[in-house]
Amino acid sequence: MLTSRTFLKRTRAGAVVKVVREHYLREDIPCGVAACSLCPARPGEGPGLEARPSGAASSLCPAPHYLLPDTNLLLHQIDILEDPAIKNVIVLQTVLQEVRNRSAPVYKRIRDVIGNSEKHFYSFTNEHHRETYVVQEQGESSNDRNDRAIRVAVKWYGEHLKKMQNEDIQVIFLTNDRNNKEKAVEEGITAYTCEEYIKSLTANPDLVDRLACVSDEGKEIESCKIIFPEHLPLSKLQQGIKSGIYLQGTYRASRDNYLEATVWVHGDAEENKEIIVQGLKHLNRAVHEDIVAVELLKKDEWVAPSSVVLQDDDQNEDDIETEEEKENILKTSVNKNMLRPTGKVVGIIKRNWRPFCGMLSKSQIKEVRRHLFTPADRRIPRIRIETRQADALEGQRIIVAIDGWPRNSRYPNGHFVKNLGSAGDKETETEVLLLEHDVPHQPFSQAVLSFLPKMPWSITEKDMKYREDLRHLYVCSVDPPGCTDIDDALHCREIENGNLEVGVHIADVSHFIRPGNALDEESAKRGTTVYLCEKRIDMVPELLSSNLCSLRSNVDRLAFSCIWEMNHKAEILKTRFTKSIINSKASLTYAEAQMRIDSASMNDDITISLRGLNKLAKILKQKRIDNGALTLSSPEVRFHMDSETHDPIDLQTKELKETNSMVEEFMLLANVSVAQKIYDEFPEFALLRKHPAPPPSNYDILVKAAKSKAIKTDSAKALAESLDKAESPAFPYLNTLLRILTTRCMMQAVYFCSGMDSDFHHYGLASPIYTHFTSPIRRYADIIVHRLLAVAIGADRTYPELTDKHKLADLCKNLNYRHKMAQYAQRASVAFHTQLFFKTKGVVNEDAYILFVRKNAVVVLIPKYGLEGTVFFEEKDKPTPKLDYNSEVPSLTVEDTTLCVFDKVKVNIMLDASNIQHQKIRMVLVEPKV
């Protein structure tokens, strides 16, 4: 049956057009109940609803029943619906469509639940069923029409079950909307609020804790004192943004000061790019990463970024007077030049709340159910939750979701989601670290694994069609010890005309991961492999990463080869790219390769190849440095683990060998060659990587610190040369410190699509064009580059998304985000293992150098451990010494001792476990004595 809907619409030009939409109605849409005799069979679909619904026993409804939630319930109580106890739920098309429009993350979660065969959730297409479709009436809002459509579907199910002679089975309508519930009851429908139903589940009392507290009536703290100004409605915000009264931007809370935040304004305007927001009322309930609207304050109300460290750790949760005292601390006298554009949050455009990891701060009052939760991320405010299991959750890492933040509450309200395990436990802390950095780490799903090649796998005639057989070449790989995901291998040999042939062979991952399938989508979402201290979160399943794609020795492997003809001066005469098949003759570690190169007695083919590669690499490196490439430094640490307990027993900085540099040079060369090739072929769609030059102000700290050494920062070449000259025989570590400091001045390198940008330059490598080609097992960007290169040389076919620059730009945005988060996760893992190392050490005394000087602290680096930490001079419950901070030098005078950047000092290092959630390495200055 066909119905049509007619409505009028105004075009951009202002004309009014009549639009007629056809809407098909059918009678053969099944109800989803297993073995229903009245409905057509559902071949190939999931299990649907059970014929006799099992699930949690309810005291309100002892008979077997199906549940049917409305839209708001699904949006707010998804944590409840995901619980294994909740089964046999009918999700209407009306509800799904509304959820899809209002929250993409919840929509994805409910789709996953519908796909889980053990949950028996069924999606019923009520909008196309002849008996459940309803037409919007004159004067009826679309919201009321949808509510009516849901009630009609509930009634239809009740009657349908009667026809099936299943009269004892009920359909329960769950809604938190008072009006909708009253109408449903009037129409003879069994309806409950979520809270009523969940509290009736006799065997699952713990589910009550997971209820989102949506209605703030009666739930709120007794004090009705309004703390925050009202948020303006979205319509007013949009008008204000259009007219320029308000600015829209991303809210970034400060890690060090909970009463301060920065709003990064969207758009291209040069002025007011960053707006400071200070004080509780001005922050107005915004949470880190929300999209907000801000109003600029008058110039005489502008403030300077505070250099005070303020943590919100008072026990008294609603003491607004103390907040006002703390806000006064911020208003200390400031230099007029330091003032920045300042504003206040007037409304929220989009909330970016996620589930947060952290710990319960149990209330001091006995028998109370309301407690505060302290997130692990200091930028997130504390959250008030209700739970009956506070005693059991003390000392545990838990997950909590925010539900809302009323005007009369100092903190947002939320609900308990999940217990992760004991704080300080290695497994738990790793899980927290992955969740907090948004690293996708769940096991690969069956859908993803189904696209892996079937074992036993071997290379077929078809695979050889577009490939060169290079198995005769003396190819070898050089990697860190214990590496199983070997992306790259090399060869070098002299050819008849006296020149050298050099090859970089990269695992042909794109042969196994085909565009658009579940494996491809999962790899694109993950973006990168994440290496933690004892764990690797793979981007692709292990069968590929450690086996079929890994270029292990003495097995045939598919590769993508970049082969150059060079003369002995490392000048490239010819470049060619080909898909190939190789058989690596040796998988070496950096140390083993170095030993072969240095050994006088070894002269086999692999060693000769390595010596040739090493000689060329030195010339290539010198050329890059002459071009102005930077050699920077970051103290990388390596843990030696106990084989039984897996706890770190030794900690030392990584030592780099010549062979590290050798491999790096050829990888850089391959990346540059491929970048040029794909850009020549696809000027609009090449996926490239750039490293923007830092703005001059970024170097202030370096120039001030290296006063005596003339550090020039007007170009990368000038910087590289002045760093090389900045040597001091009396202070050999100075050069490394300068390079570490220079690294801090740098911008982040990013992926971008060539058709969406004009600046391709890579500042750090001094290269006009660059991409990533050499690590497709661990980086998704390289897979796209492989696909582009394969199309460029006619070895593979293209597909629509590969030549869509907007899709590529979105992909780059995700890859940049994933890479940044992976970096932060790796640092957090090193920090956690460093804490484990010092846990058993007591107090350790070490040499350190000052890297930064702050108003009330100095940041030091301990070369032996590659460890950085802050030495504070203000401690709780101790008299504060006289501090004099000079921002020009920069220096900090503590009583009579002046400390400057790069001063050598002695510190005591110990683990401070007084705050179990934020355990930290504490450092105390021993020499000079202050």
C-alpha positions in Angstrom: 0.0 0.0 0.0 1.3 3.5 -0.8 0.5 6.7 1.1 2.0 10.1 0.4 2.9 13.0 2.6 2.7 16.5 1.2 4.4 19.6 2.7 5.6 23.0 1.6 9.2 24.0 1.7 11.0 27.3 1.0 14.1 27.1 -1.3 17.3 29.1 -0.7 16.2 31.5 -3.4 13.0 32.2 -1.4 10.5 30.3 -3.6 7.9 28.0 -2.0 7.7 24.5 -3.4 5.3 21.7 -2.8 7.1 18.4 -1.9 5.3 15.0 -2.1 6.9 12.1 -0.3 5.8 8.6 -1.1 5.7 6.2 1.9 5.2 2.5 1.3 3.2 0.4 3.9 3.4 -3.3 4.1 1.6 -6.2 5.8 4.5 -8.7 5.8 6.8 -7.1 8.4 7.4 -9.8 11.0 6.9 -9.1 14.8 10.3 -10.7 15.6 8.9 -13.3 18.0 10.6 -16.7 17.4 8.2 -19.2 15.7 5.4 -16.8 15.3 2.7 -18.5 13.2 1.1 -15.3 12.0 4.2 -13.6 10.6 6.3 -14.5 7.5 9.6 -16.2 8.3 12.8 -14.0 8.7 15.4 -16.0 6.8 19.0 -15.0 7.5 18.1 -12.5 10.3 19.3 -12.7 13.9 17.5 -14.7 16.6 15.0 -11.8 17.5 12.7 -12.2 20.5 12.4 -15.5 22.4 9.0 -17.3 22.1 8.9 -17.4 26.0 10.8 -14.3 27.0 13.4 -15.0 29.7 15.1 -12.2 31.6 15.3 -10.7 35.0 12.4 -11.5 37.4 10.2 -8.5 38.2 7.9 -8.1 41.2 5.8 -5.6 39.3 5.3 -8.0 36.4 5.8 -11.6 37.4 4.5 -13.0 34.1 6.9 -13.3 31.1 7.2 -10.0 29.2 8.8 -8.1 26.4 10.0 -4.5 27.0 9.4 -1.6 24.7 11.3 1.7 25.6 10.6 5.2 24.2 13.3 7.4 22.8 14.4 9.4 25.9 14.6 6.2 27.9 16.9 4.7 25.3 19.0 7.8 25.1 19.5 8.2 28.8 19.4 4.6 30.1 21.6 2.8 27.5 23.9 1.6 30.4 20.9 -0.3 31.9 19.8 -1.7 28.5 23.3 -3.0 27.8 23.3 -5.0 31.0 23.1 -8.8 30.5 20.1 -9.0 32.8 17.9 -7.0 30.3 16.7 -9.2 27.4 13.8 -9.4 24.9 13.4 -5.7 24.1 11.5 -4.3 21.1 13.2 -1.3 19.6 10.9 0.6 17.3 12.0 2.3 14.0 10.5 5.6 15.3 12.8 5.4 18.4 15.9 4.3 16.4 15.5 7.2 14.0 15.1 9.8 16.8 18.1 8.3 18.6 20.2 8.4 15.4 19.4 12.1 15.0 20.2 13.0 18.6 23.2 10.9 19.6 25.5 9.0 17.2 27.4 7.2 20.1 24.1 5.9 21.7 22.9 4.9 18.3 26.0 2.8 17.6 25.7 1.2 21.1 22.1 0.2 20.6 22.9 -1.2 17.1 25.6 -3.3 18.7 23.1 -4.6 21.3 20.6 -5.4 18.6 23.3 -7.4 16.8 24.2 -9.4 20.0 22.3 -12.7 19.6 22.3 -13.4 23.4 20.3 -10.2 24.2 17.3 -10.9 22.0 16.7 -7.3 21.0 14.5 -6.8 17.9 14.2 -3.8 15.7 10.6 -3.5 14.5 9.9 -1.4 11.4 6.7 0.2 12.7 6.8 3.2 10.3 6.3 0.9 7.3 3.8 -1.6 8.9 0.3 -1.0 7.7 -1.3 -1.4 11.1 1.2 0.6 13.2 1.9 3.6 10.9 0.3 6.8 12.1 -0.3 10.1 10.2 0.6 13.4 11.9 -2.6 15.2 12.7 -3.4 18.9 12.2 -1.8 20.9 15.0 0.1 17.9 16.4 3.8 18.3 17.1 6.1 15.7 15.6 7.1 14.8 19.2 3.5 14.1 20.1 3.0 12.2 16.9 6.0 10.0 17.6 4.8 9.3 21.2 1.4 8.3 19.7 3.1 6.0 17.2 5.0 4.3 20.0 1.8 3.7 22.0 0.0 2.4 18.8 2.9 -0.1 18.3 2.7 -1.3 22.0 -1.1 -1.9 21.6 -0.6 -3.7 18.3 2.0 -6.1 19.9 -0.5 -6.8 22.8 -3.3 -7.7 20.3 -0.9 -9.7 18.1 0.3 -11.8 21.0 -3.4 -12.5 21.9 -4.0 -13.8 18.3 -0.9 -16.1 18.8 -2.7 -17.5 21.9 0.2 -16.1 24.0 -2.2 -14.2 26.4 0.0 -14.6 29.4 2.9 -12.7 27.7 2.8 -9.0 28.2 4.4 -6.0 26.5 5.6 -3.5 29.0 6.0 0.1 27.9 9.0 1.9 29.6 8.9 5.7 29.6 10.1 8.5 31.9 7.7 11.0 30.3 4.9 11.6 32.7 2.3 12.7 30.1 3.1 9.8 27.8 2.8 7.4 30.7 -0.6 8.8 31.7 -1.9 8.5 28.2 -0.6 5.0 27.9 -2.3 3.9 31.1 -5.6 5.5 30.0 -5.4 3.5 26.8 -5.0 0.3 28.8 -1.2 -0.2 28.2 1.0 -1.5 31.1 3.5 1.3 31.5 6.3 1.9 34.1 9.1 4.4 34.5 12.6 3.0 34.2 13.2 3.5 37.9 10.0 1.6 38.9 10.8 -1.3 36.6 14.5 -1.6 37.6 13.7 -1.4 41.3 11.3 -4.3 40.8 14.0 -6.6 39.6 14.4 -8.8 42.7 17.5 -10.6 41.6 19.4 -7.6 40.3 19.5 -4.9 43.0 22.9 -3.6 41.7 21.2 -2.3 38.5 19.7 0.6 40.5 23.1 2.2 40.8 23.3 2.3 37.0 20.1 4.4 36.6 20.8 7.8 35.1 19.3 10.5 37.3 17.6 12.4 34.5 14.7 14.1 36.4 16.4 16.5 38.8 13.2 17.0 40.8 13.4 15.8 44.3 16.8 14.3 43.6 18.6 17.6 44.1 20.4 18.7 47.1 18.3 20.3 49.7 19.9 23.7 49.2 18.1 25.5 46.4 20.6 28.2 46.2 21.3 29.0 42.5 25.0 28.8 41.9 25.2 29.2 38.2 23.7 31.5 35.6 21.1 30.0 33.3 22.3 28.5 29.9 20.7 30.4 27.0 18.6 28.2 24.6 20.2 27.0 21.4 18.1 29.3 19.1 19.4 32.4 21.0 23.0 31.1 20.9 22.8 30.6 17.1 21.4 34.1 16.6 24.1 35.6 18.8 26.9 33.7 17.0 25.6 34.8 13.7 25.5 38.5 14.8 28.9 38.2 16.5 27.7 38.8 20.1 28.9 35.3 21.1 31.7 33.2 19.9 31.6 29.4 19.4 34.5 27.3 20.4 35.8 24.1 22.1 36.1 24.3 25.8 39.5 23.1 27.2 39.7 22.8 31.0 43.0 23.4 32.7 44.9 20.4 34.2 46.5 22.6 36.9 43.7 25.0 37.9 40.1 23.9 38.1 38.9 27.5 38.1 40.3 28.3 34.7 39.7 27.1 31.1 40.5 28.2 27.6 38.0 28.3 24.7 39.5 27.7 21.3 37.3 29.7 18.9 36.2 28.0 15.7 36.7 29.9 12.4 39.6 31.7 10.7 39.5 35.1 12.6 43.1 36.0 13.7 42.0 37.9 16.8 40.4 36.3 19.9 41.5 32.8 18.8 41.9 31.8 22.5 39.6 33.1 25.2 40.4 32.7 28.9 37.5 31.8 31.2 38.1 32.2 34.9 35.9 31.6 38.0 33.1 29.1 38.7 30.2 31.3 37.5 32.0 32.1 34.2 32.9 28.5 33.6 29.1 27.9 34.0 29.0 24.1 34.1 31.0 23.5 30.8 33.0 20.3 30.8 36.3 19.7 29.0 35.8 19.3 25.2 32.2 20.6 25.1 31.4 23.0 22.3 30.3 26.2 24.0 29.2 29.8 23.3 31.2 32.5 25.1 30.6 36.2 25.5 33.7 38.4 25.6 34.0 40.6 28.8 34.8 44.3 28.7 38.5 45.0 28.3 38.8 46.3 31.8 37.7 42.8 33.1 40.3 40.9 31.1 42.6 38.7 33.1 46.0 36.9 32.6 46.5 33.1 32.6 47.2 32.3 36.2 50.4 30.5 37.1 48.9 29.2 40.3 48.3 25.5 40.7 44.8 24.9 42.2 43.4 21.4 42.6 39.7 20.8 43.6 40.3 18.4 46.5 38.3 19.8 49.4 36.1 17.4 51.3 33.3 19.9 51.9 31.5 19.6 48.6 29.2 22.6 48.6 31.2 25.3 50.3 30.9 28.1 47.8 32.6 30.6 50.1 35.9 28.7 49.8 35.6 28.8 46.0 35.2 32.6 46.2 38.4 32.8 48.3 40.3 30.7 45.8 39.0 32.9 42.9 40.5 35.9 44.7 43.9 34.1 44.6 43.6 34.2 40.8 43.2 38.0 40.8 46.8 38.7 42.0 48.4 41.8 40.4 49.4 41.1 36.8 51.5 42.8 34.3 49.3 44.7 31.7 51.1 42.9 28.8 50.0 39.6 30.1 46.2 40.3 29.8 44.4 38.1 27.3 40.8 38.2 25.8 38.5 36.9 28.6 35.0 35.7 28.4 32.2 33.8 30.1 30.3 30.7 29.0 26.7 31.6 28.2 25.5 28.3 26.8 26.3 24.8 25.6 26.0 24.0 21.9 27.1 20.4 22.2 28.0 18.2 25.1 30.9 15.9 24.6 30.5 13.8 27.6 32.0 10.2 27.7 32.1 7.6 30.4 34.9 8.7 32.8 37.3 6.5 34.8 38.2 7.4 38.3 37.6 6.6 42.0 34.8 7.1 44.6 35.5 9.7 47.3 33.3 8.1 49.9 31.1 10.5 51.9 32.1 11.0 55.6 28.4 10.6 56.6 27.5 7.0 57.5 24.6 5.2 55.7 24.4 8.0 53.1 23.9 7.0 49.4 25.2 10.1 47.7 29.0 10.3 47.1 31.4 12.2 45.0 33.4 10.5 42.3 36.8 11.9 41.4 37.8 11.4 37.7 41.4 10.3 36.8 41.5 13.2 34.3 42.1 16.3 36.4 40.3 18.4 33.7 37.0 16.8 34.5 35.0 18.0 37.5 34.0 15.7 40.3 30.6 14.0 39.8 27.9 13.3 42.3 26.5 9.7 42.1 24.1 7.6 44.2 25.2 4.1 45.1 24.4 1.6 47.8 27.8 -0.2 47.3 30.1 2.6 48.4 32.0 0.3 50.8 32.7 -2.3 48.1 33.8 0.4 45.6 36.3 2.1 47.9 39.8 1.8 46.5 38.4 0.5 43.2 38.8 2.1 39.8 35.2 2.6 38.4 33.5 4.1 35.4 30.9 6.8 35.8 28.7 8.7 33.3 27.4 12.2 33.6 23.6 12.7 33.4 23.2 16.4 33.9 24.3 19.5 35.7 21.5 21.6 37.4 22.1 25.3 38.2 21.8 24.7 42.0 24.4 22.0 42.1 28.2 22.6 42.6 28.9 19.3 40.7 27.3 17.4 37.9 25.0 14.4 38.6 25.9 11.0 37.2 25.5 7.3 37.7 27.8 4.3 38.2 28.5 2.2 35.1 31.1 -0.4 35.8 33.8 -1.5 38.3 37.2 -2.0 36.6 39.2 -3.5 39.6 41.6 -2.4 42.3 43.5 0.8 42.0 47.2 0.3 41.5 46.7 -3.2 40.1 48.6 -3.4 36.8 45.8 -4.9 34.7 43.3 -2.3 36.1 45.6 0.6 35.5 46.3 -0.5 31.9 42.6 -0.7 31.3 42.1 2.8 32.8 44.9 4.2 30.7 43.4 2.8 27.5 39.9 4.0 28.3 41.0 7.5 29.3 43.0 7.9 26.0 40.1 6.5 24.0 42.3 3.6 22.6 40.0 1.0 20.9 41.2 -2.2 22.6 38.3 -4.7 22.6 39.1 -8.0 20.9 38.5 -8.1 17.2 34.9 -9.1 16.4 33.9 -12.2 14.5 32.8 -9.9 11.6 36.3 -8.5 11.4 38.1 -11.8 11.7 35.9 -13.4 9.0 37.9 -11.3 6.4 41.2 -12.9 7.3 42.7 -15.4 4.9 42.0 -19.0 5.7 44.9 -21.0 7.0 47.0 -22.7 5.9 47.8 -19.8 3.6 50.2 -19.8 0.6 51.0 -17.6 -2.3 49.0 -18.5 -5.4 49.5 -18.0 -9.2 46.8 -15.2 -9.0 48.9 -13.4 -6.3 51.9 -13.5 -8.6 50.1 -11.8 -11.5 51.3 -8.2 -10.9 54.4 -9.1 -8.9 58.1 -9.4 -9.4 59.8 -12.4 -7.9 62.6 -11.0 -5.8 63.2 -14.1 -3.6 66.8 -14.4 -5.0 67.9 -11.1 -3.4 69.7 -11.0 -0.1 67.1 -9.1 1.8 67.2 -8.7 5.6 65.3 -6.9 8.3 66.7 -4.9 11.2 64.5 -4.2 14.2 64.4 -3.8 18.0 64.8 -7.1 20.0 61.5 -9.0 20.4 59.8 -7.4 17.4 57.2 -9.6 15.8 55.5 -7.1 13.5 58.3 -6.7 11.0 57.1 -4.0 8.5 60.3 -3.4 6.5 63.3 -5.2 5.0 66.3 -3.9 3.0 68.8 -5.0 0.4 71.8 -3.4 -1.4 73.9 -5.0 -4.2 76.3 -3.8 -6.8 75.0 -4.1 -10.4 76.9 -4.6 -13.7 77.4 -0.9 -14.5 79.2 -0.4 -11.1 76.2 1.4 -9.5 74.3 0.2 -6.5 70.8 -1.2 -6.4 69.1 -0.5 -3.1 65.6 -1.8 -2.2 63.2 -1.0 0.7 60.6 -3.8 0.9 57.5 -3.1 2.9 54.8 -5.7 4.0 52.0 -5.7 1.5 49.2 -5.3 4.0 46.8 -3.7 1.5 46.7 -7.1 -0.3 45.0 -8.6 2.7 42.8 -5.6 3.8 40.4 -4.8 1.1 38.6 -1.4 1.0 35.3 -1.1 2.8 35.1 -4.5 4.5 34.8 -4.9 8.3 38.5 -5.5 8.7 39.3 -2.3 6.8 36.8 -0.2 8.8 38.1 -1.5 12.1 41.7 -0.8 11.1 40.7 2.7 10.0 39.0 3.4 13.3 42.0 2.2 15.3 44.3 4.2 13.1 47.6 3.0 14.7 49.0 0.2 16.9 49.6 1.4 20.4 52.8 0.2 22.2 52.6 0.2 26.0 55.4 -0.9 28.2 54.3 -4.6 28.3 51.5 -4.7 25.8 50.8 -4.0 22.2 47.3 -3.0 21.1 47.3 -4.1 17.5 45.7 -2.2 14.6 45.2 -5.4 12.6 44.6 -8.9 13.9 47.6 -10.9 15.1 47.4 -13.4 12.1 48.4 -10.5 9.9 50.6 -8.4 12.2 52.8 -11.2 13.6 52.5 -13.7 10.8 51.3 -13.3 7.2 52.4 -9.7 6.9 55.4 -9.8 9.1 58.6 -10.1 6.9 60.1 -12.8 9.0 63.2 -14.6 7.7 63.2 -17.7 5.5 59.5 -17.6 4.5 58.0 -16.2 1.3 56.1 -12.9 1.9 54.2 -10.4 -0.2 55.8 -7.0 -0.3 55.6 -3.6 -1.9 59.1 -2.6 -3.0 60.7 0.7 -3.7 63.9 0.2 -5.6 66.6 2.8 -6.5 69.6 2.8 -8.7 72.3 4.9 -6.9 75.9 5.8 -7.5 78.4 5.6 -4.7 77.7 9.2 -3.7 74.1 8.1 -2.7 72.7 10.1 -5.7 69.5 8.6 -7.0 69.6 7.8 -10.7 66.4 5.8 -11.1 63.4 5.0 -8.9 60.8 2.3 -9.5 58.0 0.8 -7.4 56.7 -2.7 -7.7 54.6 -5.3 -5.9 56.9 -8.2 -5.2 57.5 -11.4 -3.4 60.5 -11.7 -1.2 62.2 -14.2 1.1 64.2 -12.4 3.9 67.5 -14.1 4.6 67.8 -12.8 8.2 65.8 -11.0 10.9 68.4 -9.1 12.9 68.3 -6.8 15.9 70.1 -3.4 15.7 72.9 -4.8 17.8 73.3 -7.9 15.7 73.4 -5.8 12.5 76.0 -3.5 14.1 78.1 -6.4 15.1 78.1 -7.8 11.5 79.1 -4.4 10.1 82.0 -4.0 12.6 83.2 -7.6 12.4 86.3 -8.1 10.3 85.8 -11.9 10.0 82.3 -11.7 8.4 82.0 -11.3 4.7 78.8 -13.1 3.7 76.2 -11.5 1.3 74.0 -10.2 4.1 76.9 -8.5 5.8 78.2 -7.0 2.6 74.7 -5.7 1.9 74.5 -4.1 5.4 77.9 -2.4 5.0 76.8 -0.9 1.6 73.5 0.3 3.2 75.4 1.8 6.2 77.8 3.7 4.0 75.1 5.2 1.9 73.0 6.0 4.9 75.8 8.1 6.4 76.0 10.1 3.1 72.1 10.5 3.0 72.0 11.7 6.6 74.8 14.3 6.0 72.8 15.6 2.9 69.7 15.9 5.0 71.5 17.8 7.8 73.1 20.1 5.2 69.6 20.8 3.9 68.6 21.9 7.4 67.0 18.8 8.9 66.9 18.8 12.7 68.3 16.1 15.0 66.3 16.4 18.1 66.4 14.5 21.3 63.9 13.1 23.7 64.9 11.0 26.7 63.4 7.5 25.9 63.4 5.0 28.6 63.6 1.2 28.6 62.4 -1.1 31.4 64.0 -4.4 32.2 61.2 -6.6 33.5 61.2 -9.4 36.0 60.4 -12.6 34.1 58.1 -13.9 36.9 56.2 -10.8 38.2 56.6 -8.6 35.1 57.4 -5.7 37.4 60.2 -3.3 36.2 63.5 -4.1 37.9 65.7 -1.7 36.0 65.2 1.5 34.2 67.6 3.1 31.7 67.6 5.4 28.8 67.6 3.8 25.4 71.0 3.7 23.6 70.8 4.2 19.8 73.2 2.5 17.5 74.5 3.4 14.0 72.1 0.8 12.6 69.1 2.6 14.0 70.1 5.5 12.0 70.8 3.4 8.9 67.3 1.9 8.8 65.8 5.4 9.5 67.6 7.0 6.5 66.2 4.5 4.0 62.7 4.6 5.5 62.8 8.4 5.2 64.0 8.2 1.6 61.3 5.7 0.7 58.6 7.9 2.2 59.8 10.9 0.3 60.0 9.0 -3.0 56.5 7.6 -2.6 55.1 11.0 -1.5 56.4 12.5 -4.8 55.0 9.6 -6.9 51.5 9.6 -5.4 51.3 13.4 -5.5 52.4 13.5 -9.2 49.6 10.9 -10.0 46.9 12.3 -7.6 47.6 16.0 -7.0 44.1 16.3 -5.3 43.9 13.0 -3.3 47.4 12.2 -2.0 47.6 11.4 1.7 50.7 13.3 2.9 52.3 14.3 6.2 53.5 17.7 7.0 55.3 19.3 10.0 54.4 23.0 10.3 57.2 25.5 11.3 56.6 26.6 14.9 55.5 30.2 15.4 58.5 32.3 16.6 57.0 32.8 20.1 57.3 29.0 20.7 61.1 29.5 20.8 61.1 32.2 23.5 61.8 29.6 26.2 64.7 28.1 24.3 66.3 31.4 23.4 66.1 32.6 27.0 67.4 29.4 28.4 70.4 29.3 26.0 71.4 33.0 26.5 75.1 32.5 26.4 74.8 30.3 23.3 73.5 32.2 20.3 70.5 29.9 19.2 69.1 31.2 15.9 65.5 30.2 15.1 64.8 32.1 11.9 64.9 28.8 9.8 65.3 25.1 10.5 68.8 25.2 9.0 69.9 28.1 11.2 68.5 26.3 14.2 70.2 23.0 13.3 73.6 24.7 12.8 73.4 26.8 16.0 72.4 23.6 18.0 75.5 21.9 16.6 77.7 24.8 17.7 76.2 25.0 21.2 78.8 22.7 22.9 80.4 23.3 26.2 83.4 21.2 27.2 82.7 21.9 30.9 79.0 20.8 30.5 78.8 18.0 27.9 75.1 17.3 28.6 74.1 20.9 27.6 73.7 20.0 24.0 71.3 17.1 24.7 69.3 19.4 27.0 69.0 22.1 24.3 67.8 19.5 21.9 65.2 18.2 24.4 64.0 21.8 24.9 63.9 22.4 21.2 61.6 19.3 20.8 59.2 21.0 23.3 59.0 24.0 21.0 57.9 22.0 18.0 54.4 21.7 16.5 52.7 18.3 16.0 53.3 16.6 12.6 49.9 15.8 10.9 48.4 13.9 8.0 46.5 15.9 5.4 44.9 15.5 2.0 46.9 17.3 -0.8 43.7 18.7 -2.4 42.7 20.5 0.9 46.0 22.2 1.7 48.8 24.2 0.1 51.6 24.0 2.6 53.3 20.6 2.3 56.6 21.3 4.0 58.0 19.0 6.6 60.0 21.4 9.0 61.8 18.8 11.0 63.0 16.7 8.0 63.6 19.8 5.8 61.7 18.0 3.1 59.3 19.8 0.7 57.0 16.7 0.6 56.6 13.6 2.9 54.3 10.8 3.6 54.2 7.5 5.5 54.6 4.3 3.5 56.9 2.1 5.5 54.8 0.8 8.4 51.4 -0.4 7.1 51.1 -3.1 9.8 51.0 -0.5 12.5 49.7 2.7 10.8 46.5 3.0 8.7 47.8 6.0 6.8 50.4 3.8 5.2 47.7 1.4 3.9 46.0 4.3 2.1 49.4 5.4 0.7 49.9 1.8 -0.5 46.5 1.8 -2.2 47.3 5.1 -4.0 50.7 3.9 -5.1 49.3 0.5 -6.3 46.7 2.4 -8.5 49.5 4.7 -9.7 51.6 1.8 -11.0 48.6 -0.2 -12.3 48.9 -2.9 -9.7 45.4 -2.5 -8.2 42.1 -0.9 -8.9 40.8 2.3 -7.3 37.5 2.8 -5.4 35.3 5.9 -4.9 36.5 6.9 -1.3 40.1 6.8 -2.4 39.5 9.8 -4.7 37.2 11.8 -2.5 39.2 14.5 -0.8 36.5 15.3 1.8 36.4 11.6 2.9 40.3 11.6 3.0 40.3 14.8 5.0 37.9 13.2 7.6 40.1 10.1 7.7 43.2 12.3 8.3 41.4 14.0 11.2 40.7 10.6 12.9 44.3 9.4 12.2 45.8 12.6 13.7 43.6 12.2 16.8 44.4 8.5 17.2 48.2 9.1 16.8 48.1 11.9 19.4 46.1 9.7 21.9 48.5 6.8 21.3 51.4 9.0 22.1 49.8 10.2 25.3 48.8 6.6 26.3 52.5 5.5 25.7 53.7 8.3 28.0 51.2 7.4 30.7 52.3 3.8 30.5 55.9 4.8 31.0 54.8 7.0 33.9 52.9 4.1 35.5 55.8 1.7 35.1 58.2 4.3 36.5 56.0 4.5 39.6 56.1 0.7 40.0 59.9 0.9 39.7 60.3 3.5 42.4 57.7 1.8 44.6 60.2 -0.7 45.9 63.2 1.6 45.9 62.5 3.9 48.9 64.3 7.2 48.5 66.8 7.5 45.5 69.3 10.3 45.2 70.2 11.4 41.7 71.8 14.2 39.6 69.3 16.4 37.7 69.1 19.4 35.4 66.5 22.2 35.5 64.4 22.3 32.3 61.8 24.9 33.2 61.3 27.5 36.0 57.8 28.2 37.3 56.5 30.7 39.9 56.5 28.2 42.7 58.4 25.2 41.3 61.1 24.0 39.0 60.8 21.1 36.4 63.9 18.9 36.3 65.2 16.1 34.1 67.1 13.1 35.5 69.4 11.9 32.7 70.0 8.5 34.2 66.3 7.5 34.0 65.2 9.9 31.3 62.7 11.0 33.9 61.1 14.4 34.3 59.5 15.8 37.5 58.5 18.9 39.4 60.1 20.1 42.5 57.6 22.2 44.5 58.6 24.8 47.1 55.2 25.3 48.6 54.0 22.3 50.7 50.8 21.8 52.6 51.1 22.4 56.4 54.7 23.8 56.0 55.8 27.4 56.1 56.2 28.7 52.5 59.8 30.0 51.8 60.3 33.4 50.3 60.0 33.0 46.5 61.0 35.5 43.9 60.2 34.6 40.2 61.9 36.5 37.4 60.2 35.7 34.0 62.9 37.6 32.0 65.9 35.4 33.0 63.9 33.0 33.8 64.9 32.3 37.3 63.4 31.4 40.7 65.0 32.6 43.9 64.1 30.5 46.9 65.1 32.3 50.1 68.7 33.2 49.0 69.3 30.5 46.4 68.8 31.4 42.7 67.8 28.6 40.3 68.1 29.0 36.5 67.4 26.8 33.5 70.1 24.1 32.9 71.5 24.4 36.5 72.7 21.0 37.7 71.1 20.0 41.0 70.7 16.9 43.2 67.3 15.6 44.0 65.7 12.9 46.2 63.1 10.8 44.2 60.4 8.8 46.0 56.9 7.6 45.3 54.1 9.7 46.8 51.1 7.3 47.3 49.1 9.6 49.6 46.6 10.0 46.8 45.9 6.5 45.6 44.2 7.8 42.4 47.0 10.2 41.4 50.1 8.4 42.7 53.1 10.5 41.6 56.8 10.6 41.7 57.8 13.2 44.3 61.1 15.1 44.0 62.8 17.1 46.7 65.8 19.4 46.1 68.9 18.3 48.1 71.6 20.4 46.5 71.8 23.3 46.5 70.2 23.4 49.9 67.4 25.9 50.3 
